[in-house]
């Protein structure tokens, strides 16, 4: 008999799977993810391999978006596999875009993009026996570090002083009313 927390996780994951099917039916699947359109690099954060029902360790996302690359290897005897990213309150996060075939009882690959912003997340997986791999990648508009946007202008400054009176860490030298490298 499944415990209450496992039943709740299973119900949430099935709800998310149904929402994904509806999204495909409405024609929103197959749209390109932000990270794929701009050629943006996405940094791997965690990878979950296995069979059966499990929940990943918590992982940190620093950008505005992350994507999940799903690979499932199964056959008609493996049963179905569904997953859902969960926020800190155990609430599922719906994908903003999906690419690839998925669901059902065969082998498939899917890439889904989520845009909940920075935070701590987990992946909940319900599987009846198929072999799976989920890779989570942190993408887009990083709010903590990363490379600067190349929008033209001088590479060494000046940039304006921040509202708190200091300089950003990329331009740490303050002088002549601006911040320099």
C-alpha positions as CSV (number, residue, x, y, z in Angstrom):
1,X,0.0,0.0,0.0
2,X,1.4,3.4,-0.9
3,X,1.8,6.0,1.8
4,X,0.0,9.3,1.8
5,X,3.0,11.3,0.5
6,X,3.5,8.8,-2.4
7,X,-0.2,9.0,-3.3
8,X,0.0,12.7,-3.3
9,X,3.1,12.7,-5.5
10,X,1.5,10.2,-7.9
11,X,-1.7,12.4,-8.1
12,X,0.3,15.5,-8.8
13,X,2.4,13.8,-11.4
14,X,-0.7,12.4,-13.1
15,X,-2.3,15.9,-13.1
16,X,0.8,17.4,-14.7
17,X,0.9,14.6,-17.3
18,X,-2.8,15.3,-18.2
19,X,-2.0,19.1,-18.4
20,X,0.9,18.3,-20.8
21,X,-1.4,16.2,-23.0
22,X,-4.0,19.1,-23.1
23,X,-1.2,21.5,-24.0
24,X,-0.2,19.3,-26.9
25,X,-3.8,19.0,-28.0
26,X,-4.1,22.8,-28.1
27,X,-1.1,23.0,-30.4
28,X,1.4,24.7,-28.0
29,X,3.8,21.8,-28.0
30,X,6.7,21.9,-30.4
31,X,7.5,25.6,-29.8
32,X,11.1,26.4,-29.4
33,X,12.4,27.0,-25.9
34,X,14.0,30.4,-25.2
35,X,17.3,28.7,-24.6
36,X,17.2,26.9,-27.9
37,X,16.2,29.9,-30.0
38,X,19.0,32.2,-28.9
39,X,21.7,29.5,-29.0
40,X,22.1,30.2,-25.3
41,X,24.2,27.9,-23.2
42,X,22.4,25.9,-20.5
43,X,24.6,24.5,-17.7
44,X,23.8,21.0,-16.4
45,X,22.6,21.1,-12.8
46,X,21.6,17.5,-12.0
47,X,21.0,14.2,-13.6
48,X,18.6,11.5,-12.4
49,X,18.9,7.9,-13.7
50,X,16.9,4.8,-12.7
51,X,13.7,2.9,-12.7
52,X,10.7,3.1,-10.5
53,X,9.3,6.0,-8.5
54,X,11.7,8.4,-6.9
55,X,12.3,12.1,-6.1
56,X,15.6,13.9,-6.9
57,X,17.7,15.7,-4.4
58,X,16.9,19.5,-4.3
59,X,18.8,21.6,-6.9
60,X,19.3,25.3,-7.4
61,X,18.3,27.3,-10.5
62,X,19.9,30.7,-10.8
63,X,18.5,31.8,-14.1
64,X,14.9,32.6,-15.2
65,X,14.5,29.3,-17.1
66,X,15.5,25.7,-16.9
67,X,15.0,22.8,-19.1
68,X,14.6,19.1,-18.5
69,X,15.9,16.6,-21.1
70,X,13.9,13.4,-20.7
71,X,15.0,10.0,-22.1
72,X,12.9,7.0,-21.5
73,X,13.7,3.4,-22.6
74,X,10.8,1.0,-22.4
75,X,8.5,-1.3,-24.2
76,X,4.9,-2.4,-23.9
77,X,5.7,-4.3,-20.7
78,X,7.6,-1.4,-19.0
79,X,4.5,0.7,-18.1
80,X,4.3,4.4,-18.2
81,X,6.7,7.1,-16.9
82,X,5.8,10.7,-15.9
83,X,7.7,13.4,-14.1
84,X,7.1,16.9,-12.7
85,X,9.4,19.6,-11.5
86,X,8.3,20.6,-7.9
87,X,8.9,23.9,-6.2
88,X,9.8,24.4,-2.5
89,X,6.1,23.9,-1.6
90,X,5.8,20.6,-3.5
91,X,3.6,22.3,-6.1
92,X,4.2,21.1,-9.7
93,X,5.5,23.6,-12.3
94,X,4.0,23.5,-15.8
95,X,6.2,23.6,-18.9
96,X,6.3,26.8,-20.9
97,X,7.2,24.8,-24.0
98,X,7.8,21.1,-25.0
99,X,9.6,19.6,-27.9
100,X,9.7,15.9,-28.8
101,X,7.5,12.9,-28.5
102,X,6.7,11.5,-25.1
103,X,4.4,9.6,-22.9
104,X,3.1,6.2,-23.4
105,X,4.8,2.9,-23.2
106,X,7.6,3.2,-25.8
107,X,11.0,4.7,-25.8
108,X,11.1,8.5,-26.4
109,X,13.0,11.7,-25.8
110,X,11.4,15.1,-24.8
111,X,12.8,18.5,-23.9
112,X,10.6,20.7,-21.8
113,X,11.4,24.3,-20.7
114,X,10.2,25.9,-17.5
115,X,10.4,29.5,-16.5
116,X,9.6,29.9,-12.8
117,X,12.7,32.0,-12.0
118,X,15.5,31.3,-9.6
119,X,14.9,28.9,-6.7
120,X,15.2,25.4,-5.3
121,X,13.4,22.6,-7.1
122,X,13.2,18.8,-7.2
123,X,12.0,16.4,-9.9
124,X,9.3,13.9,-8.9
125,X,9.2,10.7,-11.1
126,X,6.6,8.0,-11.2
127,X,7.6,5.0,-13.3
128,X,6.2,1.5,-13.6
129,X,9.5,0.1,-14.7
130,X,11.0,1.9,-17.7
131,X,14.6,2.9,-17.6
132,X,14.9,6.7,-17.6
133,X,17.3,9.7,-17.5
134,X,16.4,13.2,-16.6
135,X,19.0,16.0,-17.0
136,X,18.2,19.4,-15.6
137,X,19.9,22.4,-17.2
138,X,19.9,26.0,-15.8
139,X,19.3,28.4,-18.7
140,X,18.7,32.0,-19.5
141,X,18.9,35.4,-17.8
142,X,21.1,34.4,-14.9
143,X,20.5,36.6,-11.8
144,X,23.7,35.6,-10.1
145,X,26.9,35.8,-12.0
146,X,27.4,34.4,-15.4
147,X,28.5,36.3,-18.5
148,X,27.5,39.8,-19.2
149,X,25.1,40.7,-22.0
150,X,27.1,41.9,-25.0
151,X,24.9,44.8,-26.0
152,X,27.7,47.0,-27.5
153,X,29.5,49.8,-25.8
154,X,32.9,49.9,-24.2
155,X,34.2,46.6,-22.6
156,X,35.9,48.4,-19.7
157,X,33.2,50.8,-18.5
158,X,32.1,53.1,-17.3
159,X,28.8,51.8,-16.1
160,X,26.6,53.7,-13.7
161,X,27.0,53.4,-9.9
162,X,24.4,51.0,-8.5
163,X,21.4,52.5,-6.4
164,X,23.1,51.4,-3.2
165,X,26.2,53.5,-4.1
166,X,28.5,50.6,-5.0
167,X,29.8,49.1,-8.2
168,X,28.8,45.7,-9.6
169,X,31.4,43.0,-9.2
170,X,32.1,42.9,-13.0
171,X,33.2,46.6,-12.8
172,X,34.6,46.9,-9.2
173,X,36.7,50.2,-9.6
174,X,34.7,53.4,-8.8
175,X,35.9,56.7,-10.2
176,X,34.7,59.8,-12.1
177,X,31.1,59.1,-11.3
178,X,31.1,55.6,-12.9
179,X,32.4,52.0,-12.4
180,X,35.3,50.5,-14.3
181,X,37.1,47.2,-14.6
